[in-house]
Amino acid sequence: MGQLVINGGKPLKGRVDLRGAKNLVTKAMVASLLADSTSVLKDVPHIRDVEVVSGLLSLHGVKVTHDEDGVMTMDTSAVKQARVVDIDAHAGSSRIPILFCGPLLHQLGEAFIPQLGGCQIGDRPIDFHLDVLRAFGATVEKQIDGIRLSAPNGLTGAKIELPYPSVGATEQVLLSATRAKGITELTGAAVEPEIIDLIAILQKMGAIISVDTDRVIRIEGVEKMQGYSHRALFDRNEAASWAAAALATGGDIFVGGAEQTKMTTFLNVFRKIGGAFEIEDDGIRFFHPGGELKPVVIETDVHPGFMTDWQQPLVVALSQAKGLSIVHETVYENRFGFTDALRKMGAEVQIYRECLGGHPCRFGRRNFYHSAVISGPSKLVGADIVVPDLRGGFSHVVAALAAEGKSTVSNIELISRGYEKFLDKLTALGADYQVREDVRA
């Protein structure tokens, strides 16, 4: 477990530049399996999740190259079935293999899913995915070491209604339906910008997809698809993370590549808290303008609501606001575990089972601690803390940077799953830290 020793209390100032969104890039890589030719994806970050998917593609016969400029090529002309033991060994820390199923069923007639990992932020069941694949005609067989799926006669379009607009389940439908026989109608779909960008990629490949305003997506299956060339959407989560870091440390950070139209909801909340921003052609400058920060009430939601990945780093900034802030988490039921470390550092955060937002959610009366009350401003002091997950880990680093004194942050490799050249960016922003042990974040 790698560690950072951070000397806090210094504002972060400078520029960081974004590449493609983790939540889009890895799915676009999987989409390349639908073609029998080469795809080119640009602005691909060098992060751990990309390495995992690259490895999984290689196991299935895909020739993958990824240069320093972020350009990735994927030659899928010789797709083959991978050995179960190799898939299991390589994908143990990722949940992405579930999305390989549709494309592999089209190409090979079978697929295998090992036990799935990922951040421990909630149950995140794969039932949605398996139900979707069954609806398309796949046979699902649960085994000791995972799940085997088969569709020797191919997949057939279906009418599917999701009980919740799950991003992952929507991606599963898109990747499975594009080459299925007939028409697929998906009701209750997620419509995040990353979903729309994936649809744009699939259309480039030959798919026929329409998106209605009522969360209905219709896909008319096609027999063959070709490779694509596409520049990935910027990472909205990373942009918001650095914005929160600027606010929490009293700093000034220009986030190159961030776009206003994809971050409207976040920008409104950032301004309400008391943060300032300036929109430029090549990015957004986020800074603390001075004065007191203000408390807010936030409810996370699916797009176009306030993203769940935005709330964790922002909670650190809210600990410096004068008054009571409320964050009601409605997407994941177990996303406040990171606040234990914040309390250890001096933040006043209380977690509740009740729905403390404007309306009850699906976690109400189910004994999940999914609402937080943050009282501030609190004086943060250095502490020894352990990173629990990707976004929570970034939040811990932000808290350590804002705190007085020295903090030791362990298990920082998790942060490298979603933040490219994380340590280099901290250096560029003037952070005072040292690396302890063998750290490759």
SELOPA-809622 format. One line per field, with one value per residue (C-alpha): x negated, y negated, z negated; residue in one letter. Coordinates in steps of 0.25 Angstrom, whole numbers, plus 5000, padded with zeros to 4 digits. Layout:
px: [X|...] $
py: [Y|...] $
pz: [Z|...] $
voti: [a|...] $
END
This chain:
px: [5000|4994|4994|4994|4988|4995|4992|5005|5010|5005|5015|5014|5011|5008|5013|5017|5022|5032|5033|5045|5055|5052|5067|5067|5054|5054|5068|5063|5052|5062|5070|5059|5062|5074|5066|5057|5047|5039|5044|5037|5040|5033|5031|5030|5024|5013|5021|5022|5036|5031|5020|5029|5039|5027|5022|5036|5037|5023|5027|5038|5029|5030|5017|5017|5007|5007|4997|4993|5002|5014|5017|5022|5024|5031|5031|5042|5040|5036|5045|5044|5049|5040|5037|5046|5034|5027|5040|5042|5027|5027|5041|5041|5041|5051|5066|5064|5065|5080|5080|5072|5084|5092|5081|5075|5088|5089|5075|5073|5087|5082|5076|5071|5072|5062|5065|5066|5058|5059|5061|5069|5079|5091|5098|5097|5103|5102|5116|5120|5109|5113|5128|5124|5116|5127|5137|5128|5129|5115|5115|5109|5102|5096|5083|5074|5064|5073|5085|5085|5094|5097|5105|5102|5113|5110|5117|5131|5136|5146|5154|5147|5151|5141|5147|5136|5128|5115|5103|5097|5110|5113|5099|5101|5114|5107|5095|5104|5115|5107|5105|5117|5128|5140|5143|5140|5147|5141|5150|5145|5131|5119|5116|5103|5093|5084|5096|5099|5084|5085|5097|5089|5078|5088|5094|5081|5079|5092|5103|5117|5121|5131|5132|5145|5147|5155|5143|5147|5136|5139|5128|5130|5121|5111|5103|5089|5082|5069|5058|5059|5050|5054|5049|5054|5063|5055|5056|5066|5063|5049|5052|5062|5051|5041|5051|5054|5040|5038|5050|5046|5031|5034|5027|5028|5028|5030|5036|5032|5042|5054|5067|5078|5090|5087|5085|5096|5102|5089|5086|5099|5096|5081|5086|5097|5086|5078|5068|5065|5062|5058|5062|5051|5050|5040|5045|5051|5044|5049|5045|5048|5051|5049|5060|5068|5074|5089|5096|5105|5114|5110|5118|5110|5117|5116|5113|5117|5117|5105|5095|5092|5077|5077|5082|5070|5059|5069|5073|5058|5061|5074|5067|5062|5075|5082|5094|5101|5100|5108|5104|5115|5109|5119|5111|5102|5106|5092|5084|5082|5071|5061|5066|5060|5046|5052|5057|5043|5037|5047|5059|5073|5081|5093|5099|5113|5123|5134|5136|5132|5134|5146|5152|5152|5143|5142|5132|5142|5147|5136|5126|5115|5107|5110|5111|5100|5101|5088|5086|5075|5066|5057|5042|5036|5023|5014|5016|5013|5024|5026|5033|5046|5050|5047|5055|5054|5039|5038|5046|5036|5025|5032|5035|5021|5016|5026|5022|5012|5000|4996|5005|5001|5011|5009|5014|5014|5012|5028|5027|5019|5032|5038|5028|5017|5003|5009|4996|4991|5003|5002|4987|4992|5002|4991|4995|4985|4984|4974|4976|4974|4971|4973|4985|4989|5001] $
py: [5000|4987|4975|4960|4951|4937|4924|4917|4902|4897|4893|4901|4892|4895|4902|4917|4923|4933|4945|4954|4958|4971|4974|4973|4977|4991|4994|4988|4998|5010|5005|5007|5022|5020|5017|5026|5015|5004|4993|4981|4974|4961|4954|4967|4965|4974|4979|4993|4995|4993|5003|5013|5012|5012|5025|5031|5027|5033|5046|5047|5045|5030|5023|5010|4999|4986|4975|4964|4954|4962|4968|4983|4992|5006|5016|5026|5034|5047|5047|5060|5066|5064|5074|5073|5073|5062|5053|5056|5052|5040|5034|5036|5021|5017|5018|5015|5030|5030|5020|5030|5040|5034|5031|5045|5052|5045|5049|5063|5067|5068|5060|5062|5052|5054|5050|5034|5024|5009|4998|5002|4991|4999|5012|5009|5023|5028|5033|5022|5027|5041|5038|5030|5041|5051|5042|5042|5057|5061|5073|5070|5081|5078|5085|5086|5076|5067|5067|5073|5068|5073|5069|5079|5073|5059|5048|5043|5029|5027|5017|5014|5005|5002|5000|4989|4981|4989|4984|4998|5005|4995|4997|5012|5010|5001|5011|5023|5017|5011|5024|5032|5036|5026|5014|5011|5001|4997|4989|4983|4981|4973|4961|4956|4949|4961|4969|4959|4960|4975|4974|4965|4975|4986|4978|4976|4991|4993|4994|4988|4981|4971|4964|4958|4947|4957|4966|4976|4981|4989|4997|5004|5015|5016|5028|5023|5011|5004|4998|4983|4971|4962|4952|4956|4946|4939|4945|4937|4944|4940|4926|4925|4931|4921|4910|4915|4915|4901|4897|4905|4900|4886|4888|4884|4896|4895|4908|4909|4917|4915|4910|4902|4909|4922|4916|4907|4913|4914|4899|4895|4902|4897|4883|4884|4889|4876|4882|4874|4878|4873|4880|4879|4886|4896|4899|4893|4886|4890|4881|4877|4862|4859|4857|4868|4880|4883|4896|4903|4914|4925|4937|4946|4951|4957|4947|4936|4936|4934|4946|4955|4954|4939|4940|4946|4936|4925|4929|4926|4911|4911|4914|4900|4893|4885|4893|4906|4913|4925|4936|4946|4958|4965|4972|4981|4986|4987|4974|4967|4977|4967|4957|4965|4960|4945|4946|4951|4939|4929|4928|4928|4938|4946|4958|4962|4973|4963|4956|4942|4936|4930|4944|4958|4967|4982|4984|4978|4987|4997|4994|4989|4977|4968|4954|4945|4932|4924|4913|4902|4896|4907|4906|4918|4924|4935|4949|4963|4968|4979|4978|4986|4984|4975|4962|4964|4965|4952|4945|4950|4944|4931|4931|4934|4922|4913|4917|4911|4920|4934|4945|4959|4964|4979|4988|4977|4986|4986|4972|4976|4983|4970|4959|4958|4954|4951|4948|4939|4931|4929|4924|4915|4908|4906|4917|4920|4935|4947|4961|4972|4987|4991|4982|4982|4973] $
pz: [5000|5005|4996|4998|4986|4988|4982|4983|4981|4995|5006|5019|5030|5045|5057|5059|5072|5074|5084|5087|5076|5069|5070|5085|5090|5084|5090|5103|5103|5101|5112|5122|5120|5128|5141|5149|5152|5145|5136|5132|5118|5115|5102|5094|5080|5075|5063|5056|5061|5076|5073|5068|5080|5090|5084|5085|5099|5102|5095|5106|5117|5119|5123|5114|5115|5106|5108|5099|5106|5102|5116|5115|5126|5125|5136|5134|5147|5139|5127|5119|5106|5094|5084|5072|5062|5069|5069|5054|5051|5059|5056|5041|5038|5048|5051|5066|5071|5070|5082|5090|5091|5102|5112|5109|5110|5124|5128|5122|5117|5102|5091|5077|5065|5053|5039|5040|5032|5032|5021|5009|5009|5010|5014|5029|5033|5047|5047|5057|5066|5066|5067|5079|5086|5083|5090|5102|5102|5095|5086|5073|5065|5051|5047|5035|5042|5049|5059|5073|5084|5098|5110|5121|5130|5127|5119|5122|5120|5108|5100|5087|5076|5065|5051|5049|5059|5057|5065|5066|5070|5081|5086|5086|5094|5104|5106|5107|5116|5127|5134|5129|5139|5139|5131|5116|5108|5095|5085|5073|5079|5073|5082|5076|5085|5085|5090|5101|5105|5106|5115|5124|5125|5128|5139|5145|5145|5153|5142|5143|5130|5126|5112|5108|5097|5088|5085|5096|5106|5118|5125|5139|5140|5151|5156|5157|5151|5154|5146|5142|5139|5128|5118|5104|5095|5084|5070|5063|5050|5050|5053|5042|5032|5036|5034|5020|5017|5021|5012|5000|5000|5003|5017|5031|5042|5057|5062|5076|5085|5076|5083|5077|5084|5078|5064|5062|5050|5043|5046|5040|5027|5027|5029|5018|5008|5011|5021|5033|5048|5061|5074|5085|5099|5094|5080|5067|5056|5042|5030|5016|5017|5002|4991|4985|4992|4991|4987|4997|4998|5009|5014|5023|5035|5049|5060|5061|5046|5037|5039|5028|5032|5029|5015|5008|5011|5009|4995|4991|4996|4989|4976|4978|4980|4969|4965|4967|4981|4984|4995|4998|5006|5015|5025|5016|5002|4996|5000|4987|4982|4986|4975|4964|4968|4969|4955|4950|4956|4949|4959|4952|4961|4956|4964|4964|4969|4972|4985|4982|4996|5002|5005|5001|5009|5011|4999|4989|4978|4982|4971|4980|4975|4988|4983|4977|4969|4969|4959|4962|4962|4956|4954|4961|4955|4961|4958|4963|4972|4982|4996|4997|5011|5023|5021|5006|5007|5015|5004|4993|5001|5002|4987|4984|4994|4987|4972|4963|4961|4967|4972|4976|4987|4990|5001|5011|5023|5023|5028|5040|5045|5049|5048|5059|5054|5041|5034|5045|5045|5030|5032|5043|5033|5023|5013|5002|5001|5001|5006|4997|5001|5016|5021|5035|5035] $
voti: [m|g|q|l|v|i|n|g|g|k|p|l|k|g|r|v|d|l|r|g|a|k|n|l|v|t|k|a|m|v|a|s|l|l|a|d|s|t|s|v|l|k|d|v|p|h|i|r|d|v|e|v|v|s|g|l|l|s|l|h|g|v|k|v|t|h|d|e|d|g|v|m|t|m|d|t|s|a|v|k|q|a|r|v|v|d|i|d|a|h|a|g|s|s|r|i|p|i|l|f|c|g|p|l|l|h|q|l|g|e|a|f|i|p|q|l|g|g|c|q|i|g|d|r|p|i|d|f|h|l|d|v|l|r|a|f|g|a|t|v|e|k|q|i|d|g|i|r|l|s|a|p|n|g|l|t|g|a|k|i|e|l|p|y|p|s|v|g|a|t|e|q|v|l|l|s|a|t|r|a|k|g|i|t|e|l|t|g|a|a|v|e|p|e|i|i|d|l|i|a|i|l|q|k|m|g|a|i|i|s|v|d|t|d|r|v|i|r|i|e|g|v|e|k|m|q|g|y|s|h|r|a|l|f|d|r|n|e|a|a|s|w|a|a|a|a|l|a|t|g|g|d|i|f|v|g|g|a|e|q|t|k|m|t|t|f|l|n|v|f|r|k|i|g|g|a|f|e|i|e|d|d|g|i|r|f|f|h|p|g|g|e|l|k|p|v|v|i|e|t|d|v|h|p|g|f|m|t|d|w|q|q|p|l|v|v|a|l|s|q|a|k|g|l|s|i|v|h|e|t|v|y|e|n|r|f|g|f|t|d|a|l|r|k|m|g|a|e|v|q|i|y|r|e|c|l|g|g|h|p|c|r|f|g|r|r|n|f|y|h|s|a|v|i|s|g|p|s|k|l|v|g|a|d|i|v|v|p|d|l|r|g|g|f|s|h|v|v|a|a|l|a|a|e|g|k|s|t|v|s|n|i|e|l|i|s|r|g|y|e|k|f|l|d|k|l|t|a|l|g|a|d|y|q|v|r|e|d|v|r|a] $
END
